[in-house]
């Protein structure tokens, strides 16, 4: 501790330079507390090693770092004091608890190590439960970047990018894939190399210690599994050892724990058997144990040629490769992506996948030409020494500081006054009390007296279709997955029962005694059902719900050609787009094109009339869904005419429904006509539709104009409206049924509550995305 003792009048320049300026720098660095999430030793895997090395690199650069360790459920790990919190990978609640721990313990940023397999849930999606709850910047290092991901993997990466302030790729190829395949903007991507340790250079004493004195050493290191293709090197050896009888090949590392769990040591035994068959037992050494860093560095320093025979091209990083470069090794590798990049400019040699003959020739050539081998090793070392862990740690700290500074700049001005919209308009917490109360074992009841279900009015498919969509939207936001699955199953079951096989249509209204009062619902109810089923088939993570929704969608889509009214067509279009974004189907794509054209055609005669571009002389309910469908179909189909028409209609509806910057939707006591607009009764369904339509437009323009309008519309629920009273009920999580001139309708029925909850989710998602994009910066960061 420095003792600050001089009195103010005796402080001199030397004292300032020696004491106060370092203290100033210390206070600048005080925002360096970082939560590092990933596998960690003594867990045995490459991610654990990387996280440990990064931890040391961060702490060497004076970052206060704590590790949140991922557990795989196989065993209990005896972690060091660096680990302050643990997450069981298949326990959803643990991710949520970790987010709470981070948010309440003074961290300034998070650095996450990502590999699909280390997180629970399909495609590792449980990690999203943590990320979406964080209130600080997140930096994500991707250890795998797939160029041909499954739809689930693509969705997870998109969500990671949504919550991340920076995505780190350890290779240029990875950066390109993130842009080309995942549409992640370059401004959100940074390039930082895999780190390495500074090693002692070649030392013959190490060869003696390892029992390979006076030997030429080939080495391959890593947890053993079939994709390492060690057999390719073994097959190459007989021809090499004919000419270099003092050659020894060391296969260093234990079998991967997951391989042992499922297949035992079958692969290792097959390699040993092949060595014996080829009669090269004296030239191959298997070291079957997990190697410490110290031991690894000794083997690398004793190595002459490092061989990487991997079978898969699609690998965007390799710790073993960069380690070998830093160890002054000559490297021979298959041309996987990372090797192609790192071994360019004569830093190594490449051979085709699985080609033992060419590998044999390359090894013989290098052993016969020591000068050539030396040039390769020196070129590799010259590049790699810039990647020593203290330097890599400094790059992470620099990026972390920059991100935190950008965050602070967005959140506050110089006087600490909040500027961002999320502070000015903070959405209430999600609460599902009213949703659950309105749902019994049949489905969702239509109406309520105050907040108590009014069973006299029974059920309708309109509300159950909306409720099914909501339950799918909630699947990554609700901790109680059992309750959510119960709700989803109830709504989907209602819709299944509503299908009438006699006429191929869905019924709408059912009494509380479970009697259908019609054989076929309205066109609007058919359209909403198609929308809901298309959305569910596209986005449901529960396989059973997906299968069931897809089965019903196959039936529902046959209704689409028979829809004739604009709103019902608009609903169906939205469902088709959700479906087709995930599932290719040429026939349904053609149906979408026809219905989008049909919807647009309703406005052919009116669209040039700037004062009244609507297709009829009265504007009634759920109006914004029509321009939303035109905008969405225009974007999806690449049809500029559809898009522009949708935007024109949306702008007109905005003009008609905002008074002094306050949302004042068309009332259902007279609607909107050329003669004027009914001010009341105002319905939550109108706010919901306007929010969705504006966010659809904002997604294209990214100019904040439509995002601002969506936020102002959302404020209608919270009391920024014509009677200055909130419709949202903080005690139930429900929404009141509308605004009268005399005040708020106190009932909290299904349509209102569902409109509110879906609006809340969409606005919350928009605000999170907007905040992340603001933090992301606008220029490429590359080290």
C-alpha positions in Angstrom: 0.0 0.0 0.0 1.3 3.5 -0.9 1.2 6.0 2.0 0.0 9.4 0.7 1.4 11.8 3.3 2.5 15.1 1.7 0.5 18.1 2.6 -1.2 19.9 -0.4 1.2 22.8 -0.5 4.3 20.5 -0.6 3.2 18.2 -3.4 5.8 18.3 -6.2 6.0 17.2 -9.8 8.1 14.1 -9.0 5.5 13.0 -6.4 2.7 13.4 -8.9 4.6 11.3 -11.5 5.6 8.7 -9.0 2.4 8.3 -7.0 -0.7 10.1 -8.2 -0.5 9.3 -11.9 -0.1 5.5 -11.2 -3.1 5.9 -8.8 -5.0 7.6 -11.6 -4.3 4.7 -13.9 -5.4 2.3 -11.2 -8.8 4.1 -10.9 -9.1 4.0 -14.7 -8.5 0.2 -14.5 -11.0 -0.3 -11.7 -13.7 -1.1 -14.2 -11.8 -4.2 -15.2 -13.7 -6.8 -13.1 -14.6 -9.5 -15.5 -16.5 -12.8 -15.2 -14.8 -15.4 -17.4 -17.3 -18.2 -18.3 -16.1 -21.6 -19.7 -14.7 -25.0 -18.8 -11.8 -24.8 -16.3 -9.1 -27.2 -15.0 -9.1 -29.8 -13.5 -11.7 -30.5 -16.2 -9.7 -32.0 -19.0 -10.4 -30.5 -22.4 -9.0 -27.8 -24.7 -11.6 -25.2 -23.7 -10.6 -25.7 -20.0 -6.9 -25.1 -20.9 -7.7 -22.1 -23.0 -9.9 -20.5 -20.2 -7.2 -21.1 -17.7 -4.6 -19.5 -19.9 -6.8 -16.6 -20.7 -7.5 -16.2 -17.0 -3.8 -15.9 -16.3 -3.4 -13.5 -19.3 -6.1 -11.2 -18.0 -4.8 -11.2 -14.4 -1.3 -10.4 -15.7 -2.8 -7.3 -17.3 -4.3 -6.3 -13.9 -7.9 -7.4 -14.7 -9.8 -8.6 -11.7 -11.0 -11.9 -13.0 -13.3 -14.5 -11.6 -14.2 -17.8 -13.3 -17.7 -19.2 -13.7 -17.0 -22.8 -14.5 -19.2 -25.1 -16.6 -19.7 -28.6 -15.2 -20.5 -31.6 -17.4 -22.3 -33.7 -14.9 -19.7 -36.5 -15.2 -17.8 -35.7 -12.0 -17.3 -33.1 -9.3 -14.3 -30.9 -10.0 -11.9 -29.6 -7.3 -11.5 -26.1 -8.6 -9.0 -23.5 -7.5 -10.0 -20.3 -5.8 -10.3 -18.7 -9.3 -13.7 -20.3 -9.7 -16.4 -18.5 -7.7 -19.5 -19.9 -9.3 -20.4 -23.2 -11.0 -23.0 -24.1 -13.6 -24.3 -27.6 -14.2 -24.7 -27.6 -18.0 -28.2 -29.3 -18.0 -29.7 -27.2 -15.2 -31.6 -24.3 -16.6 -32.0 -22.7 -13.2 -28.2 -22.6 -12.8 -27.8 -20.3 -15.8 -30.4 -17.9 -14.4 -28.8 -18.0 -11.0 -25.4 -17.3 -12.6 -26.8 -14.2 -14.3 -28.1 -13.0 -11.0 -24.7 -13.6 -9.4 -23.0 -11.6 -12.2 -25.5 -8.7 -12.0 -25.2 -8.3 -8.3 -21.4 -8.7 -7.7 -19.9 -5.7 -9.4 -18.7 -7.2 -12.6 -18.2 -4.8 -15.5 -18.1 -7.3 -18.4 -18.3 -11.0 -19.3 -16.0 -13.0 -21.5 -17.7 -16.3 -22.6 -15.9 -19.2 -24.2 -18.4 -20.8 -26.6 -18.5 -24.3 -27.9 -21.9 -25.9 -28.6 -21.2 -29.1 -26.6 -20.3 -27.5 -23.3 -23.8 -25.9 -22.7 -27.0 -27.8 -22.0 -30.2 -27.8 -24.2 -30.5 -28.5 -27.9 -27.5 -27.0 -29.6 -26.4 -25.6 -26.3 -29.2 -23.0 -26.1 -29.3 -23.0 -22.3 -26.6 -20.4 -22.2 -29.0 -17.9 -23.7 -30.9 -18.0 -20.4 -27.9 -16.4 -18.8 -26.9 -14.0 -21.5 -30.4 -12.4 -22.0 -30.5 -11.5 -18.3 -27.1 -9.7 -18.1 -26.9 -6.0 -17.7 -23.3 -5.6 -18.6 -21.3 -6.0 -21.9 -20.6 -9.5 -23.1 -17.7 -10.6 -25.3 -18.0 -14.1 -26.8 -15.0 -16.2 -28.1 -16.2 -18.7 -30.6 -14.1 -21.9 -30.6 -16.2 -23.5 -33.4 -17.7 -21.6 -36.3 -19.7 -23.9 -38.7 -20.1 -23.0 -42.3 -23.1 -25.4 -42.7 -24.9 -25.2 -39.4 -28.2 -26.9 -38.6 -31.1 -24.5 -38.3 -30.9 -24.9 -34.5 -27.2 -24.0 -34.5 -27.8 -21.1 -36.7 -30.5 -19.8 -34.4 -28.2 -20.1 -31.4 -25.4 -18.2 -33.0 -27.9 -15.5 -34.1 -29.0 -15.2 -30.5 -25.4 -15.2 -29.2 -24.7 -12.3 -31.6 -27.8 -10.5 -30.4 -26.7 -10.5 -26.8 -22.9 -10.1 -27.5 -21.3 -6.7 -27.7 -18.3 -8.3 -29.5 -17.8 -11.8 -31.1 -14.2 -12.9 -31.2 -12.9 -15.2 -34.0 -9.4 -16.6 -33.7 -9.1 -16.8 -37.5 -9.8 -14.6 -40.5 -11.8 -17.5 -42.0 -14.0 -17.5 -39.0 -14.7 -13.8 -39.4 -15.7 -14.3 -43.0 -18.0 -17.2 -42.2 -19.7 -15.1 -39.5 -20.5 -12.4 -42.1 -21.4 -14.7 -45.0 -23.3 -17.5 -43.3 -24.7 -15.8 -40.2 -25.1 -12.2 -41.4 -23.3 -10.8 -38.4 -21.9 -7.3 -39.2 -18.2 -6.9 -39.3 -18.6 -4.1 -36.7 -19.5 -6.7 -34.1 -16.6 -9.1 -34.9 -13.1 -8.9 -33.5 -10.0 -11.0 -34.4 -7.7 -12.1 -31.6 -5.3 -15.0 -32.1 -5.2 -18.1 -29.9 -2.6 -17.5 -27.2 0.6 -19.5 -26.5 3.2 -19.8 -23.8 6.8 -18.7 -24.2 8.9 -21.8 -24.3 12.5 -22.7 -24.0 13.9 -23.4 -27.4 15.3 -26.7 -28.6 17.1 -28.5 -25.8 18.8 -31.9 -26.3 18.7 -32.5 -22.5 14.9 -32.6 -22.8 15.2 -35.4 -25.4 17.4 -37.3 -22.9 14.9 -36.7 -20.1 12.0 -38.0 -22.3 13.9 -41.1 -23.5 14.4 -40.0 -27.1 18.0 -38.9 -27.0 19.6 -38.9 -30.4 16.3 -39.4 -32.1 14.4 -37.5 -34.7 11.0 -36.8 -33.1 7.7 -36.6 -34.8 4.9 -35.5 -32.5 1.1 -35.3 -32.5 -0.7 -34.0 -29.3 -4.3 -33.8 -28.2 -7.1 -35.7 -26.7 -7.4 -38.8 -28.8 -10.4 -39.4 -31.0 -11.1 -40.7 -34.5 -11.2 -37.3 -36.1 -7.5 -36.8 -35.2 -6.7 -39.5 -37.9 -3.5 -40.7 -36.2 -3.7 -43.8 -38.5 -2.7 -41.6 -41.5 0.7 -40.9 -39.8 1.2 -44.5 -38.8 0.6 -45.6 -42.4 3.2 -43.1 -43.6 6.0 -44.3 -41.2 7.2 -47.5 -42.8 8.6 -45.8 -45.8 10.1 -43.0 -43.7 11.9 -45.3 -41.2 13.6 -47.2 -44.1 15.7 -44.1 -44.5 15.6 -42.6 -41.0 16.0 -45.5 -38.6 16.4 -43.2 -35.6 12.9 -41.7 -36.1 10.3 -41.9 -33.4 6.7 -40.8 -33.5 5.1 -39.8 -30.2 1.3 -39.8 -29.9 0.8 -37.6 -26.9 -2.4 -37.4 -24.9 -5.2 -39.3 -23.2 -8.3 -40.5 -25.1 -11.1 -37.9 -25.0 -13.3 -38.5 -21.9 -16.5 -38.5 -24.0 -14.9 -41.1 -26.4 -14.0 -43.3 -23.4 -17.5 -43.0 -22.0 -19.1 -44.2 -25.2 -16.5 -46.3 -27.0 -13.8 -47.1 -24.4 -10.3 -47.3 -25.8 -11.3 -49.0 -29.1 -9.7 -46.4 -31.3 -6.4 -46.4 -29.4 -6.3 -50.2 -29.5 -6.9 -50.1 -33.3 -3.9 -47.8 -33.7 -1.7 -50.0 -31.6 -2.8 -53.1 -33.6 -1.9 -51.3 -36.8 1.5 -50.4 -35.5 2.2 -54.0 -34.7 1.0 -55.2 -38.1 3.4 -52.7 -39.8 6.3 -53.8 -37.6 7.1 -50.3 -36.5 6.7 -50.8 -32.7 10.2 -49.4 -32.1 9.2 -46.2 -33.9 5.9 -45.3 -32.2 5.3 -44.2 -28.6 1.8 -43.8 -27.1 1.7 -41.6 -24.1 -1.8 -42.3 -22.7 -2.4 -39.7 -20.1 -3.6 -36.2 -19.7 -0.6 -34.0 -20.0 0.1 -30.9 -17.9 1.3 -27.7 -19.6 4.8 -28.2 -18.3 5.0 -31.7 -19.8 3.5 -30.6 -23.0 6.0 -27.8 -23.4 8.9 -30.3 -22.8 7.6 -32.6 -25.5 7.1 -29.7 -27.9 10.6 -28.4 -27.2 12.0 -31.9 -27.9 10.1 -32.2 -31.2 11.6 -31.8 -34.7 8.5 -32.1 -36.8 5.0 -31.6 -35.5 2.3 -33.5 -37.5 -1.4 -32.6 -37.6 -3.3 -35.2 -39.6 -6.9 -34.0 -38.8 -9.6 -35.4 -41.1 -12.0 -32.5 -41.1 -11.4 -29.3 -43.1 -13.9 -27.3 -41.1 -11.8 -26.2 -38.1 -11.3 -22.5 -37.5 -8.8 -22.8 -34.7 -6.3 -25.2 -33.2 -4.4 -24.7 -29.9 -2.0 -27.5 -30.8 -1.0 -25.8 -34.0 -0.3 -22.4 -32.5 1.6 -24.1 -29.6 3.8 -26.0 -32.1 4.5 -22.8 -34.0 5.6 -21.1 -30.7 7.8 -24.1 -29.9 9.9 -23.5 -33.0 8.7 -26.7 -34.7 8.6 -27.5 -38.3 4.9 -28.3 -38.9 3.2 -30.6 -41.4 -0.6 -30.5 -41.5 -3.7 -31.4 -43.5 -5.2 -28.2 -45.0 -8.0 -27.6 -42.5 -9.1 -23.9 -42.5 -6.9 -22.7 -39.6 -3.8 -24.5 -40.9 -4.3 -23.0 -44.4 -4.3 -19.6 -42.8 -1.6 -20.0 -40.1 0.9 -22.0 -42.2 0.8 -19.7 -45.3 3.9 -17.7 -46.2 6.2 -20.7 -45.8 5.4 -21.3 -42.1 4.7 -25.0 -42.6 3.7 -27.6 -45.2 0.4 -29.1 -46.1 -0.6 -32.5 -47.4 -4.0 -33.8 -48.6 -6.5 -35.3 -46.1 -5.9 -39.0 -45.6 -2.9 -39.1 -47.9 -0.2 -41.2 -46.2 1.9 -41.4 -49.3 2.3 -37.6 -49.6 2.9 -37.2 -45.9 5.6 -39.8 -46.0 7.3 -37.9 -48.9 7.1 -34.6 -47.1 8.6 -36.0 -43.8 11.5 -37.6 -45.7 12.2 -34.4 -47.6 12.3 -32.4 -44.4 14.5 -34.9 -42.5 16.9 -35.0 -45.5 17.0 -31.2 -45.7 17.6 -29.7 -42.2 18.0 -26.1 -43.6 14.5 -26.3 -45.2 13.1 -27.5 -41.9 14.8 -24.7 -40.1 13.4 -22.0 -42.4 9.8 -23.4 -41.8 10.3 -23.5 -38.0 11.8 -20.0 -37.8 9.0 -18.5 -40.0 6.4 -20.1 -37.8 8.1 -19.0 -34.6 8.5 -15.4 -35.8 4.7 -15.2 -36.4 3.7 -17.0 -33.2 5.8 -15.1 -30.7 3.3 -12.2 -31.1 0.7 -14.5 -29.5 2.2 -14.9 -26.1 -0.5 -15.0 -23.5 0.4 -11.7 -21.8 0.0 -10.0 -25.1 -3.3 -11.8 -25.9 -4.6 -11.0 -22.4 -3.7 -7.4 -23.0 -5.8 -7.4 -26.3 -8.8 -8.9 -24.4 -8.4 -6.2 -21.7 -8.1 -3.5 -24.3 -11.3 -4.7 -26.0 -13.1 -5.1 -22.7 -12.2 -1.5 -21.6 -13.3 -0.2 -25.0 -16.6 -2.0 -24.7 -17.2 -0.8 -21.2 -16.4 2.8 -22.2 -18.8 2.6 -25.1 -21.4 1.2 -22.7 -20.9 4.0 -20.3 -21.2 6.5 -23.1 -24.5 5.1 -24.3 -26.0 4.9 -20.8 -25.1 8.3 -19.3 -24.1 11.8 -20.3 -21.4 13.7 -18.4 -23.7 14.3 -15.5 -24.9 10.8 -15.1 -28.3 11.5 -16.6 -29.7 8.5 -18.5 -30.0 9.0 -22.2 -30.9 5.6 -23.7 -34.5 4.6 -24.3 -34.4 1.5 -22.1 -33.9 3.8 -19.1 -36.5 6.3 -20.2 -39.0 3.4 -20.9 -38.1 0.3 -18.8 -40.6 -2.5 -19.6 -42.2 -4.1 -16.5 -41.1 -7.6 -15.6 -42.8 -10.5 -17.3 -45.6 -12.0 -15.1 -47.8 -14.9 -16.2 -50.3 -15.0 -13.4 -53.3 -13.9 -15.5 -52.3 -16.1 -18.4 -52.3 -19.2 -16.2 -55.5 -18.1 -14.5 -57.3 -17.9 -17.8 -56.1 -21.3 -18.9 -57.8 -24.4 -17.7 -57.3 -28.0 -18.9 -59.4 -27.3 -22.0 -57.8 -24.2 -23.3 -57.8 -20.4 -22.7 -61.1 -18.9 -21.7 -62.1 -15.8 -23.7 -63.3 -13.3 -21.1 -62.8 -12.3 -17.5 -64.8 -10.3 -15.0 -62.1 -8.1 -13.6 -59.3 -10.7 -13.6 -61.5 -13.7 -12.7 -62.3 -16.0 -15.7 -65.9 -15.6 -17.0 -66.8 -19.1 -18.0 -70.1 -18.2 -19.6 -68.4 -17.1 -22.8 -66.3 -20.3 -23.2 -63.3 -20.6 -25.5 -62.3 -19.6 -29.0 -59.5 -20.7 -31.3 -58.5 -17.0 -31.9 -57.3 -16.7 -28.3 -55.8 -20.2 -28.2 -53.9 -19.6 -31.4 -52.5 -16.4 -30.0 -51.7 -18.1 -26.7 -49.8 -20.9 -28.5 -47.6 -18.3 -30.3 -47.0 -16.6 -26.9 -46.0 -19.9 -25.3 -43.4 -20.5 -28.0 -42.1 -16.9 -27.7 -41.7 -17.6 -24.0 -39.6 -20.8 -24.3 -36.3 -19.0 -23.7 -37.6 -16.6 -21.1 -39.4 -18.8 -18.6 -37.6 -20.8 -15.9 -40.6 -23.1 -15.2 -40.4 -25.1 -18.4 -42.8 -27.7 -17.0 -45.6 -25.1 -16.6 -44.8 -23.6 -20.0 -45.0 -27.1 -21.7 -48.3 -27.6 -20.0 -49.7 -24.4 -21.4 -48.3 -25.0 -24.9 -49.7 -28.5 -24.9 -53.1 -27.3 -23.8 -53.3 -24.6 -26.5 -52.1 -27.0 -29.2 -54.5 -29.7 -28.1 -57.4 -27.2 -28.3 -56.4 -26.3 -31.9 -56.1 -30.0 -32.8 -59.6 -30.6 -31.5 -60.9 -27.5 -33.3 -59.9 -29.0 -36.7 -63.0 -30.3 -38.5 -62.0 -33.1 -40.9 -65.4 -33.0 -42.5 -64.8 -29.6 -44.1 -61.1 -29.1 -43.7 -61.6 -26.0 -41.6 -61.1 -25.0 -37.9 -64.0 -24.3 -35.6 -63.7 -21.2 -33.5 -66.2 -20.9 -30.6 -66.7 -23.5 -28.0 -69.0 -23.3 -24.9 -67.6 -23.9 -21.4 -69.3 -27.4 -21.6 -67.1 -28.2 -24.5 -69.7 -27.9 -27.2 -68.8 -26.4 -30.6 -71.4 -23.8 -31.7 -70.3 -23.9 -35.3 -68.8 -26.2 -37.9 -66.5 -23.6 -39.3 -64.9 -20.5 -37.9 -64.6 -17.1 -39.6 -61.9 -16.4 -42.2 -60.1 -14.3 -39.6 -59.9 -17.3 -37.2 -58.6 -19.5 -40.0 -55.9 -16.9 -40.8 -54.9 -16.5 -37.2 -54.7 -20.3 -36.8 -52.4 -20.6 -39.9 -50.2 -17.8 -38.5 -49.9 -19.5 -35.1 -49.2 -23.0 -36.5 -46.6 -21.6 -39.0 -44.9 -19.8 -36.2 -44.9 -22.8 -33.9 -43.6 -25.2 -36.6 -40.8 -22.8 -37.2 -39.8 -21.9 -33.7 -40.9 -24.6 -31.2 -37.8 -26.1 -29.5 -39.8 -29.0 -28.1 -39.7 -31.7 -30.8 -43.2 -33.0 -30.0 -44.8 -29.6 -30.3 -42.9 -29.0 -33.6 -44.2 -32.4 -35.0 -47.8 -31.7 -33.9 -47.8 -28.1 -35.2 -46.3 -29.2 -38.5 -48.9 -31.9 -38.8 -51.7 -29.3 -38.3 -50.0 -26.7 -40.5 -50.0 -29.3 -43.3 -53.8 -29.3 -43.0 -54.2 -25.6 -42.4 -52.2 -24.5 -45.4 -54.8 -26.0 -47.7 -57.2 -23.3 -46.4 -54.9 -20.4 -47.6 -55.9 -20.3 -51.3 -59.6 -20.0 -50.2 -59.1 -16.9 -48.0 -60.6 -13.8 -49.5 -60.4 -11.0 -46.9 -57.4 -8.8 -46.4 -56.9 -9.4 -42.6 -57.2 -13.2 -42.9 -54.8 -13.2 -45.9 -52.4 -11.0 -43.9 -52.5 -13.4 -40.9 -51.8 -16.4 -43.2 -48.9 -14.6 -44.9 -47.2 -14.0 -41.6 -47.5 -17.7 -40.7 -46.2 -18.8 -44.1 -43.2 -16.4 -43.8 -42.2 -17.8 -40.4 -42.5 -21.3 -41.7 -40.6 -20.7 -45.0 -37.7 -19.0 -43.2 -37.0 -22.3 -41.5 -38.4 -25.0 -43.8 -38.0 -24.9 -47.6 -41.1 -25.7 -49.5 -41.5 -24.6 -53.1 -45.3 -25.2 -53.2 -45.9 -23.1 -50.1 -43.5 -20.4 -51.4 -45.7 -20.2 -54.5 -48.8 -19.9 -52.3 -47.1 -17.0 -50.4 -46.3 -15.2 -53.6 -49.9 -15.4 -54.8 -51.5 -14.3 -51.5 -49.1 -11.4 -51.1 -49.9 -10.3 -54.6 -53.6 -10.7 -53.8 -53.3 -8.7 -50.6 -51.5 -5.9 -52.4 -54.1 -5.8 -55.2 -56.8 -4.7 -52.8 -55.0 -1.3 -52.7 -54.4 -0.9 -56.5 -57.2 1.6 -57.0 -56.7 3.5 -53.7 -53.0 3.7 -53.1 -52.4 6.9 -55.1 -55.0 8.7 -53.0 -52.6 10.2 -50.3 -55.5 11.2 -48.0 -57.3 7.8 -48.2 -55.1 5.0 -49.6 -57.2 2.3 -47.8 -59.0 -0.4 -49.8 -62.5 0.5 -48.4 -64.1 3.6 -46.9 -63.9 2.3 -43.3 -60.9 1.3 -41.3 -61.9 -1.1 -38.5 -59.8 -3.5 -36.3 -56.3 -5.0 -36.4 -55.4 -2.7 -39.2 -51.6 -2.7 -38.8 -51.5 -6.4 -39.6 -52.1 -5.6 -43.3 -49.0 -3.3 -43.8 -47.0 -5.7 -41.5 -47.8 -8.6 -43.9 -46.9 -6.5 -47.0 -43.6 -5.3 -45.4 -42.7 -8.8 -44.3 -43.5 -10.4 -47.6 -41.7 -7.7 -49.5 -38.6 -8.3 -47.4 -38.8 -12.1 -47.7 -39.7 -12.2 -51.4 -37.4 -9.4 -52.4 -40.4 -7.5 -53.8 -39.8 -3.8 -53.5 -43.4 -2.9 -54.6 -44.9 -4.9 -51.8 -42.5 -3.5 -49.3 -43.1 0.2 -50.3 -46.8 -0.3 -50.4 -46.7 -1.7 -46.8 -44.6 1.2 -45.6 -46.9 3.7 -47.2 -50.0 2.2 -45.5 -48.2 1.9 -42.2 -47.1 5.6 -42.4 -50.8 6.6 -43.1 -52.1 4.5 -40.1 -49.4 6.1 -37.9 -50.5 9.6 -39.0 -54.1 8.8 -38.2 -53.5 7.2 -34.8 -51.0 9.6 -33.1 -52.2 12.8 -31.5 -49.5 15.1 -30.0 -47.0 12.2 -30.1 -49.4 9.9 -28.1 -50.8 6.7 -29.6 -54.6 7.1 -29.9 -55.8 4.0 -31.8 -59.0 3.8 -33.8 -61.9 3.2 -31.5 -64.5 0.5 -32.2 -67.4 2.8 -31.5 -67.6 4.1 -35.1 -64.1 3.2 -36.4 -62.2 5.5 -38.9 -64.0 6.9 -42.0 -63.2 9.9 -44.3 -65.5 11.9 -42.0 -63.4 11.3 -38.9 -62.2 8.8 -36.3 -63.9 7.3 -33.3 -61.7 8.0 -30.2 -63.1 5.2 -28.0 -63.3 2.3 -27.2 -59.6 1.7 -27.7 -58.4 -1.9 -27.7 -55.0 -3.5 -26.8 -55.0 -5.5 -30.0 -54.5 -2.3 -31.9 -51.3 -1.4 -29.9 -50.0 -4.9 -30.4 -50.5 -4.8 -34.1 -48.9 -1.3 -34.4 -45.9 -2.4 -32.4 -45.3 -5.5 -34.5 -45.7 -3.6 -37.8 -43.3 -0.9 -36.7 -40.7 -3.4 -35.5 -41.0 -5.2 -38.9 -40.2 -1.9 -40.6 -37.5 -1.0 -38.2 -35.7 -4.3 -38.8 -35.3 -3.2 -42.4 -34.5 0.5 -42.0 -32.5 0.4 -38.8 -33.0 4.2 -38.6 -34.9 4.2 -35.2 -37.8 6.0 -36.7 -40.2 3.0 -36.5 -38.5 1.7 -33.3 -39.4 5.1 -31.7 -43.0 4.8 -32.8 -43.2 1.2 -31.4 -41.9 2.4 -28.1 -44.4 5.3 -28.0 -47.2 2.8 -28.8 -46.0 0.5 -26.1 -46.3 3.4 -23.6 -50.0 3.4 -24.3 -50.3 0.2 -22.1 -48.4 2.0 -19.3 -50.6 5.1 -19.1 -49.3 7.4 -21.9 -52.8 7.5 -23.6 -55.9 9.6 -24.0 -57.1 9.0 -20.4 -53.7 8.9 -18.8 -54.3 5.6 -17.0 -52.4 2.3 -17.3 -54.0 -0.8 -18.8 -51.2 -3.1 -17.5 -52.1 -4.7 -14.1 -48.8 -5.0 -12.2 -50.4 -7.4 -9.7 -51.5 -10.0 -12.2 -49.3 -9.4 -15.2 -52.5 -9.1 -17.3 -54.0 -6.2 -19.3 -57.3 -4.5 -19.0 -59.7 -4.7 -21.9 -59.6 -1.2 -23.3 -60.0 2.5 -22.8 -63.4 4.3 -22.6 -63.9 8.0 -22.4 -64.7 7.6 -18.8 -61.6 5.5 -18.0 -60.2 1.9 -18.2 -62.3 -1.2 -18.8 -61.3 -3.2 -15.7 -61.8 -6.6 -17.1 -58.7 -8.6 -18.1 -59.7 -11.0 -20.9 -57.6 -13.3 -23.1 -57.2 -11.0 -26.1 -56.0 -8.1 -24.1 -53.7 -10.0 -21.9 -52.1 -11.9 -24.8 -51.7 -8.6 -26.8 -49.9 -7.1 -23.8 -47.6 -10.0 -23.1 -46.5 -10.4 -26.7 -46.0 -6.7 -27.0 -43.9 -6.8 -23.8 -41.7 -9.6 -25.2 -41.2 -7.9 -28.6 -40.4 -4.5 -27.1 -38.0 -6.0 -24.6 -36.2 -7.9 -27.3 -36.0 -4.8 -29.5 -34.5 -2.8 -26.6 -32.0 -5.5 -25.8 -31.0 -5.7 -29.4 -30.7 -2.0 -29.8 -28.6 -1.6 -26.7 -26.2 -4.4 -27.9 -25.9 -2.8 -31.4 -25.1 0.6 -29.8 -22.4 -1.0 -27.7 -21.0 -2.9 -30.7 -19.1 0.1 -32.2 -18.8 0.7 -35.9 -15.3 -0.4 -36.9 -13.4 -3.7 -37.3 -11.1 -4.6 -34.4 -8.3 -6.9 -35.4 -5.2 -7.7 -33.5 
